[in-house]
């Protein structure tokens, strides 16, 4: 499976500045993933934006996925 990072430009620059200011200067990288509510057909629009090094963003997403997989596994084993 090919791994791909898609950088989506967010139209609202003020929103991005607010996010950056909230996170602070010590943050080397962040990933913001959002989705719309599902349509009647069950489809959702997913968007991702990241700031910082692309390899670090990929590392963050992969490790976050592992955290969720572990939590789901623990919940299902109970």
C-alpha positions as CSV (number, residue, x, y, z in Angstrom):
1,X,0.0,0.0,0.0
2,X,1.4,3.4,-0.9
3,X,1.6,5.9,1.9
4,X,0.7,9.4,1.0
5,X,0.5,12.7,2.8
6,X,-1.8,15.3,1.4
7,X,-1.3,18.9,2.4
8,X,-4.5,20.8,2.1
9,X,-4.4,24.5,2.2
10,X,-6.9,25.9,4.7
11,X,-8.7,29.0,3.4
12,X,-9.0,30.7,6.8
13,X,-5.6,32.0,7.6
14,X,-6.8,33.5,10.8
15,X,-7.9,30.1,12.0
16,X,-4.5,28.6,11.2
17,X,-2.8,31.5,13.1
18,X,-5.0,30.9,16.1
19,X,-4.1,27.1,16.1
20,X,-0.4,27.9,15.8
21,X,-0.6,30.4,18.6
22,X,-2.4,28.0,20.8
23,X,0.1,25.2,20.2
24,X,3.0,27.5,20.8
25,X,6.5,27.9,19.5
26,X,7.9,24.6,21.0
27,X,5.8,22.5,18.6
28,X,8.0,21.2,15.8
29,X,5.0,19.7,13.8
30,X,1.3,19.2,14.0
31,X,-1.4,17.4,12.0
32,X,-5.0,18.5,11.9
33,X,-7.5,16.0,10.5
34,X,-11.2,16.9,10.2
35,X,-14.2,15.3,8.6
36,X,-17.7,16.3,7.7
37,X,-20.8,14.6,9.1
38,X,-21.7,11.5,7.0
39,X,-24.1,12.0,4.1
40,X,-27.2,9.9,3.6
41,X,-25.0,7.5,1.7
42,X,-22.6,7.3,4.7
43,X,-19.8,9.2,2.9
44,X,-17.7,11.8,4.7
45,X,-15.3,14.4,3.4
46,X,-11.9,14.1,5.2
47,X,-9.3,16.8,5.1
48,X,-5.8,16.9,6.6
49,X,-3.5,19.8,7.1
50,X,0.0,19.7,8.6
51,X,2.7,22.1,9.5
52,X,6.3,21.1,9.8
53,X,8.4,18.4,8.4
54,X,6.5,15.9,6.2
55,X,8.4,12.9,7.6
56,X,7.6,14.0,11.1
57,X,3.9,14.5,10.2
58,X,3.9,11.0,8.8
59,X,5.5,9.6,12.0
60,X,2.8,11.4,14.1
61,X,-0.1,10.0,12.1
62,X,1.3,6.4,12.0
63,X,1.9,6.4,15.8
64,X,-1.5,7.9,16.5
65,X,-3.0,5.2,14.4
66,X,-1.2,2.6,16.6
67,X,-2.5,4.2,19.8
68,X,-6.1,4.0,18.5
69,X,-5.6,0.4,17.3
70,X,-4.2,-0.6,20.7
71,X,-7.1,1.1,22.5
72,X,-9.7,-0.6,20.3
73,X,-8.0,-3.9,20.8
74,X,-8.1,-3.5,24.6
75,X,-11.7,-2.5,24.5
76,X,-12.7,-5.5,22.4
77,X,-10.8,-7.9,24.6
78,X,-12.8,-6.8,27.7
